[in-house]
Structures are given as C-alpha cells and as structure tokens.
Amino acid sequence: MEESQLGPTAAVFGANMRRLREARGWKQSELARRMQSHGWPKYSQVAVSRTEEGTRAVRLDEAIALGELLGAGLLKLVTPPDEGRVVDELAFSLERVERTQSQVVRTLETLARQCNELEDAVAKAEEQAEKGWSTDQVAQTASDLVALARKWLQYVEGATYRLADIGDNNGEHPEKA
C-alpha cells in the first residue's frame, strides 16, 4: 500500500507505538526482536521504523501482537493523543467509581452491624425494664444506649464525609490530599 493511501490512522498508530516503545526504554531493534519471539519471525527493525513513521500498513493480528508487547490495547494504539488522554481519564474515573462502590458496600455492612448492636441493646434494656430495674440500672442502660448511638452517629458522619470526598480527593481526607 502506498504511503499516500494509508491515511491518518497509520500516523497515529505509529506515533503511539513509538511513544509506548520509548516509554519502555526499548530500541526499535528490541521491539523487532520481541515481535520475532512473539510469533513474527521475519519482523525487522525496518518494519518498526516504517510503522512508527506511518508509512507502513499494519495487519490486525500484527497490531494486536504489538499492543500485547507494548501493554496497550488496540484502542490506545489508534486513538489520537488528545483523545487518548480522555480515554485514560475515563478509565481512571471508572476505577475510582469501582473503589467508591466497594467503600460504600463496606460502610453499609458496618452500619448494618452497628444497627444490630443498637437494636440488641434496646431489646436488652426493654427486657430488663420489665423485670423492675433500679434507677441506677436504668440510668446505666440509658447511658450505654446513648454511647452506642453516638458511636453510630460518628461513624455515619465520618463515612458520609469520606464518601463525599472520594470524587474530589481520590478517597483521601482534604487536609491530606
């Protein structure tokens, strides 16, 4: 295929391939050697050079092999640099959403355990009250219930604060971010 017929995708592919290769500290000959070891016995440094220049067409299976070696999918290899940053930012945001989801699940599990503790304490207090507790026993149980409720409230407030800040500070407290 002539150079003029390749189009802009070949240039983008080549530039991304060069950027990823250089990020690994590989020379063109090193990438060619790795392609040979990866099932492309006739792959040469010249093929790498021409591909990076955007003057050589790449087969789909070759592009997949290059992506595997360079640690990038096809989308990353054919996406222009500015659009590639958007794709990277979206992938990073998705990871943050997944981490947030895990934190929400853990928070809800903890809240459920604390609600159960509070319900058990209330049931115990009601049971003991029916037995005719003394004023001191009622006061102590009320104090215990208030302490449990405060602990629960502090946890809820802290969890709410942390979850609200995850998007802005990647899960870190604002003073630490």
Residue frames relative to the residue before (quaternion, step in Angstrom):
aa qw qx qy qz dx dy dz
M 1.0000 0.0000 0.0000 0.0000 0.00 0.00 0.00
E 0.4393 -0.7073 0.4870 0.2639 3.57 -0.84 0.94
E 0.6632 -0.5315 0.3684 0.3767 3.52 -1.24 0.62
S 0.6783 0.5118 -0.3033 0.4312 3.59 0.89 -0.89
Q 0.6788 0.4990 -0.2872 0.4558 3.60 1.18 -0.48
L 0.5334 0.6707 -0.4004 0.3244 3.61 1.20 -0.26
G 0.3113 -0.7798 0.4961 0.2212 3.60 0.92 -0.73
P 0.7242 -0.4851 0.2963 0.3905 3.54 -1.34 0.18
T 0.5743 0.6035 -0.3941 0.3881 3.63 1.09 -0.51
A 0.6246 0.5370 -0.3408 0.4533 3.59 1.03 -0.73
A 0.6532 0.5022 -0.3142 0.4716 3.59 1.00 -0.80
V 0.6471 0.5036 -0.3153 0.4777 3.60 0.98 -0.84
F 0.6352 0.5267 -0.3246 0.4624 3.58 0.92 -0.92
G 0.6847 0.5002 -0.2842 0.4476 3.57 0.85 -1.01
A 0.6623 0.4998 -0.3114 0.4632 3.58 0.93 -0.88
N 0.6638 0.4906 -0.3057 0.4746 3.59 0.96 -0.83
M 0.6218 0.5380 -0.3322 0.4622 3.57 1.03 -0.80
R 0.6535 0.5055 -0.3075 0.4721 3.60 0.94 -0.90
R 0.6577 0.5215 -0.3115 0.4456 3.59 0.88 -0.97
L 0.6931 0.4731 -0.2773 0.4679 3.59 0.90 -0.94
R 0.6322 0.5250 -0.3290 0.4652 3.58 1.04 -0.77
E 0.6850 0.4817 -0.2814 0.4686 3.57 0.88 -0.95
A 0.6056 0.5577 -0.3529 0.4446 3.60 1.07 -0.66
R 0.6880 0.4420 -0.2736 0.5064 3.59 1.17 -0.54
G 0.4747 -0.6934 0.4242 0.3374 3.56 1.27 -0.10
W 0.4613 0.6866 -0.4397 0.3498 3.57 1.21 0.45
K 0.3790 -0.6546 0.5978 0.2654 3.53 -1.19 0.63
Q 0.6757 -0.4750 0.3581 0.4354 3.56 -1.25 0.26
S 0.6470 0.5270 -0.3230 0.4464 3.58 0.98 -0.81
E 0.6203 0.5383 -0.3412 0.4573 3.61 1.10 -0.65
L 0.6501 0.4917 -0.3190 0.4835 3.59 0.96 -0.82
A 0.6311 0.5233 -0.3349 0.4643 3.61 0.99 -0.79
R 0.6465 0.5148 -0.3180 0.4646 3.61 0.95 -0.86
R 0.6643 0.4980 -0.3017 0.4688 3.59 0.95 -0.86
M 0.6222 0.5166 -0.3425 0.4782 3.60 1.05 -0.70
Q 0.6218 0.5318 -0.3417 0.4624 3.59 1.01 -0.76
S 0.6810 0.4744 -0.2777 0.4837 3.59 0.96 -0.86
H 0.6784 0.4895 -0.2627 0.4807 3.56 1.26 -0.48
G 0.7082 -0.4823 0.2563 0.4474 3.59 1.23 0.41
W 0.6268 0.4743 -0.3457 0.5125 3.58 1.23 0.34
P 0.1340 -0.8727 0.4622 0.0821 3.63 0.53 1.18
K 0.7372 0.4028 -0.2429 0.4850 3.63 1.08 -0.54
Y 0.4029 0.7245 -0.4794 0.2881 3.60 1.25 0.17
S 0.1140 -0.8325 0.5421 0.0082 3.59 -0.79 1.03
Q 0.6607 -0.4717 0.4044 0.4212 3.52 -1.37 0.17
V 0.6101 0.5465 -0.3480 0.4560 3.60 1.07 -0.67
A 0.6311 0.5188 -0.3373 0.4677 3.60 0.98 -0.76
V 0.6338 0.5151 -0.3282 0.4746 3.59 1.00 -0.82
S 0.6657 0.5211 -0.2999 0.4419 3.58 0.85 -1.00
R 0.7043 0.4633 -0.2721 0.4639 3.59 0.79 -1.00
T 0.6231 0.5248 -0.3398 0.4700 3.58 1.08 -0.69
E 0.6727 0.4948 -0.2942 0.4649 3.57 0.92 -0.90
E 0.6555 0.4944 -0.3076 0.4809 3.59 1.13 -0.60
G 0.4500 -0.6983 0.4426 0.3377 3.58 1.25 -0.32
T 0.5601 0.6215 -0.3764 0.3979 3.58 1.24 0.38
R 0.7024 0.3832 -0.2523 0.5441 3.58 1.28 0.12
A 0.4065 -0.7024 0.5326 0.2402 3.57 -0.90 0.95
V 0.2422 -0.7635 0.5871 0.1169 3.55 -1.13 0.74
R 0.4004 -0.6926 0.5452 0.2504 3.57 -0.95 0.88
L 0.6426 -0.5474 0.3746 0.3836 3.56 -1.18 0.54
D 0.6866 0.4698 -0.2994 0.4671 3.61 0.83 -0.88
E 0.6057 0.5324 -0.3423 0.4821 3.59 1.15 -0.57
A 0.6476 0.5135 -0.3165 0.4656 3.59 0.95 -0.88
I 0.6350 0.5186 -0.3300 0.4679 3.60 1.01 -0.78
A 0.6556 0.5063 -0.3086 0.4675 3.59 0.93 -0.89
L 0.6436 0.5073 -0.3210 0.4748 3.60 0.95 -0.83
G 0.6442 0.5281 -0.3172 0.4533 3.57 0.95 -0.86
E 0.6398 0.5233 -0.3230 0.4609 3.58 0.97 -0.83
L 0.6912 0.4815 -0.2789 0.4611 3.56 0.88 -0.94
L 0.7375 0.4105 -0.2175 0.4902 3.56 1.03 -0.81
G 0.4686 -0.7082 0.4231 0.3159 3.57 1.28 0.05
A 0.6193 0.5110 -0.3473 0.4846 3.55 1.07 0.72
G 0.4283 -0.6757 0.5321 0.2773 3.55 -1.12 0.63
L 0.7104 -0.4449 0.3275 0.4360 3.54 -1.29 0.18
L 0.6161 0.5636 -0.3516 0.4231 3.57 0.98 -0.83
K 0.6727 0.4905 -0.2992 0.4661 3.58 0.93 -0.85
L 0.6691 0.5099 -0.3036 0.4473 3.58 1.04 -0.71
V 0.7692 0.3558 -0.1991 0.4920 3.62 1.02 -0.65
T 0.5682 0.5959 -0.3867 0.4154 3.59 1.26 0.01
P 0.4854 -0.6574 0.4861 0.3097 3.60 -0.82 0.95
P 0.6718 -0.5496 0.3103 0.3878 3.62 -1.04 0.76
D 0.6729 0.4852 -0.3219 0.4563 3.64 0.82 -0.86
E 0.6737 0.4645 -0.2913 0.4954 3.58 0.96 -0.84
G 0.5933 0.5778 -0.3557 0.4331 3.59 1.12 -0.63
R 0.6240 0.5251 -0.3397 0.4684 3.56 1.05 -0.72
V 0.6300 0.5232 -0.3353 0.4658 3.57 1.02 -0.78
V 0.6439 0.5110 -0.3198 0.4711 3.59 0.95 -0.87
D 0.6532 0.5072 -0.3135 0.4667 3.61 0.94 -0.86
E 0.6578 0.5047 -0.3122 0.4638 3.59 0.95 -0.85
L 0.6413 0.5114 -0.3241 0.4713 3.59 1.01 -0.76
A 0.6448 0.5108 -0.3210 0.4694 3.59 0.97 -0.82
F 0.6431 0.5104 -0.3150 0.4761 3.59 1.00 -0.84
S 0.6504 0.5112 -0.3152 0.4650 3.60 0.96 -0.85
L 0.6320 0.5247 -0.3323 0.4635 3.57 1.00 -0.77
E 0.6317 0.5213 -0.3314 0.4683 3.60 0.98 -0.79
R 0.6501 0.5102 -0.3153 0.4666 3.59 0.98 -0.83
V 0.6298 0.5200 -0.3348 0.4699 3.59 1.01 -0.78
E 0.6591 0.5041 -0.3131 0.4620 3.59 0.94 -0.85
R 0.6414 0.5003 -0.3272 0.4809 3.62 1.00 -0.76
T 0.6367 0.5248 -0.3228 0.4637 3.57 1.00 -0.83
Q 0.6308 0.5313 -0.3329 0.4571 3.56 0.96 -0.84
S 0.6526 0.5039 -0.3150 0.4701 3.59 0.93 -0.84
Q 0.6587 0.4994 -0.3139 0.4671 3.59 0.97 -0.81
V 0.6252 0.5256 -0.3403 0.4660 3.58 1.01 -0.75
V 0.6459 0.5143 -0.3253 0.4610 3.60 0.91 -0.87
R 0.6671 0.4869 -0.3096 0.4713 3.62 0.88 -0.90
T 0.6393 0.5233 -0.3239 0.4610 3.59 1.00 -0.80
L 0.6662 0.4972 -0.3029 0.4661 3.58 0.91 -0.88
E 0.6301 0.5221 -0.3361 0.4662 3.59 1.03 -0.73
T 0.6555 0.4962 -0.3092 0.4781 3.58 0.96 -0.82
L 0.6450 0.5165 -0.3216 0.4623 3.57 0.94 -0.84
A 0.6379 0.5216 -0.3301 0.4605 3.59 0.98 -0.80
R 0.6446 0.5066 -0.3240 0.4720 3.61 0.98 -0.80
Q 0.6779 0.4853 -0.3003 0.4635 3.59 0.93 -0.86
C 0.6085 0.5300 -0.3549 0.4721 3.60 1.06 -0.63
N 0.6403 0.5200 -0.3219 0.4648 3.57 0.99 -0.82
E 0.6301 0.5247 -0.3301 0.4677 3.60 0.99 -0.80
L 0.6675 0.4990 -0.2980 0.4654 3.56 0.92 -0.91
E 0.6504 0.5060 -0.3158 0.4703 3.59 0.95 -0.85
D 0.6393 0.5188 -0.3238 0.4661 3.61 1.00 -0.80
A 0.6588 0.5073 -0.3076 0.4626 3.57 0.97 -0.85
V 0.6412 0.5066 -0.3237 0.4769 3.59 0.99 -0.80
A 0.6515 0.5109 -0.3193 0.4610 3.61 0.92 -0.86
K 0.6390 0.5147 -0.3231 0.4716 3.58 1.01 -0.81
A 0.6570 0.5088 -0.3152 0.4584 3.58 0.93 -0.86
E 0.6540 0.5022 -0.3199 0.4665 3.59 0.95 -0.83
E 0.6431 0.5267 -0.3158 0.4575 3.57 1.00 -0.83
Q 0.6919 0.4682 -0.2767 0.4748 3.56 0.89 -0.92
A 0.6158 0.5506 -0.3518 0.4404 3.59 1.06 -0.71
E 0.6327 0.5341 -0.3254 0.4566 3.57 1.09 -0.72
K 0.6618 0.5066 -0.3007 0.4637 3.59 1.17 -0.55
G 0.5395 -0.6557 0.3908 0.3555 3.58 1.26 0.02
W 0.0263 0.8322 -0.5495 0.0700 3.55 0.65 1.07
S 0.4956 -0.5986 0.5312 0.3376 3.47 -1.34 0.34
T 0.6853 -0.4769 0.3536 0.4219 3.57 -1.27 0.28
D 0.6441 0.5287 -0.3222 0.4493 3.59 0.99 -0.80
Q 0.6539 0.5086 -0.3103 0.4662 3.59 0.99 -0.83
V 0.6420 0.5086 -0.3190 0.4769 3.60 0.98 -0.82
A 0.6575 0.5134 -0.3100 0.4562 3.57 0.93 -0.91
Q 0.6558 0.5087 -0.3134 0.4614 3.59 0.96 -0.86
T 0.6640 0.4946 -0.3058 0.4700 3.60 0.92 -0.87
A 0.6331 0.5159 -0.3280 0.4747 3.58 0.99 -0.79
S 0.6437 0.5184 -0.3151 0.4665 3.57 1.01 -0.84
D 0.6436 0.5184 -0.3140 0.4673 3.60 1.01 -0.84
L 0.6530 0.5130 -0.3071 0.4649 3.57 0.99 -0.86
V 0.6418 0.5117 -0.3195 0.4736 3.57 0.97 -0.84
A 0.6466 0.5152 -0.3232 0.4603 3.60 0.97 -0.84
L 0.6484 0.5019 -0.3140 0.4786 3.59 0.99 -0.82
A 0.6551 0.5099 -0.3125 0.4617 3.58 0.93 -0.86
R 0.6462 0.5095 -0.3220 0.4681 3.61 0.99 -0.78
K 0.6301 0.5280 -0.3256 0.4670 3.56 0.99 -0.87
W 0.6586 0.5090 -0.2970 0.4680 3.54 0.94 -0.94
L 0.6635 0.5069 -0.2985 0.4622 3.59 0.91 -0.92
Q 0.6396 0.5135 -0.3284 0.4684 3.61 0.96 -0.82
Y 0.6534 0.5095 -0.3205 0.4591 3.55 0.95 -0.83
V 0.6513 0.5137 -0.3153 0.4611 3.58 0.91 -0.89
E 0.6654 0.4961 -0.3079 0.4650 3.58 0.90 -0.93
G 0.6666 0.5014 -0.3021 0.4615 3.59 0.92 -0.87
A 0.6628 0.4999 -0.3047 0.4668 3.56 0.93 -0.87
T 0.6404 0.5208 -0.3229 0.4630 3.57 0.97 -0.84
Y 0.6478 0.5196 -0.3076 0.4646 3.58 0.97 -0.89
R 0.6743 0.4931 -0.3001 0.4605 3.60 0.88 -0.93
L 0.6811 0.4903 -0.3005 0.4532 3.58 0.87 -0.90
A 0.6368 0.5295 -0.3316 0.4518 3.58 1.05 -0.71
D 0.7256 0.4460 -0.2391 0.4663 3.58 1.09 -0.68
I 0.4502 0.7163 -0.4526 0.2817 3.59 1.18 -0.25
G 0.6858 0.4987 -0.2970 0.4390 3.58 0.82 -0.93
D 0.7266 0.4407 -0.2496 0.4642 3.58 0.97 -0.83
N 0.8242 0.2314 -0.0780 0.5109 3.57 0.96 -0.85
N 0.4808 -0.6897 0.4201 0.3416 3.56 1.23 0.39
G 0.7492 -0.4356 0.2139 0.4508 3.56 0.98 0.91
E 0.6128 0.5463 -0.3681 0.4365 3.59 1.21 -0.02
H 0.5848 -0.5597 0.4528 0.3738 3.52 -1.22 0.54
P 0.5957 -0.6162 0.3626 0.3659 3.65 -0.89 0.86
E 0.6582 0.5009 -0.3360 0.4505 3.63 0.94 -0.71
K 0.6923 0.4586 -0.2707 0.4869 3.59 1.17 -0.51
A 0.5806 0.6210 -0.3683 0.3764 3.59 1.19 -0.50
